[in-house]
Amino acid sequence: MPEPMKGLVMSNLDEQRDKLQLLCEEVAELLGVEHPAVVALQHAATELSVAASGPRRYADYSQAG
């Protein structure tokens, strides 16, 4: 696994990762969880988590403004 990168803004990584996770869930409903596109989105979200040095959290976009 890559090491966390110094100087990355944690909130930006969190926001982008959460957007990827939401998109992944939506695509999984359409194509199924085994589809290569869904797997790639999951992998991208995981990579953003690894790049960040803080704990992983999941935003609830259903309550976002």
N, C-alpha and C positions, 0 to 999 in steps of 0.2 A: 504494500500500500504506500502511496506517496505520503511524504511528511507534510504537516500543516505548513502553509506558506505564511511568512511574516508579512504584515502590512495589509492584509485583506480586511475589508470592513465586514465584520461578522453579520451585521443586520442586512447588508446587501446579499450576502451568501444565503442567509436564512430565507429572505424573500424570494430569491430565484429558485432555491431548492423547493420551497413550499409550492411555488407555481408549477414546477415540474411534477411534483407529487400529485397535485390536483389534476393536471393534464393527464398524467398516467392513469389515474382512476377513471377519468372520463373515456379515454381511449380503450382501457381494459373492458369497460362495459360494452363497447361496440365490437371489439375485435377478439376479446378473450385474453386472459392473463398470460398465455403462452406465446402470443404473437410477438415476433421480433421487434416491432415498434414499441410495444409495452416494455419488453425486457430492456431495450435501449434507454427508454425514459427512466426506468428504475435505476439503471446503472449510472446515468447522468446525475440523478438526485443523490445517489450514494457518493459519487465522486465529489460533489459539492460539499457533502457532509465531512468527507475526509479532508478536504482542503481547508475547512474551517477548524479553528482550534478550540471552539467551545462545544457545549453539549448540543445534541440534536433535539429540535423541537418541531412540532407540526402546527401550523397556523390553521385556524378554522375560518376559511374564506366565506362560509355561509353566513357568518355574522359580520363580515367586513363591510364597511360603509359603502 
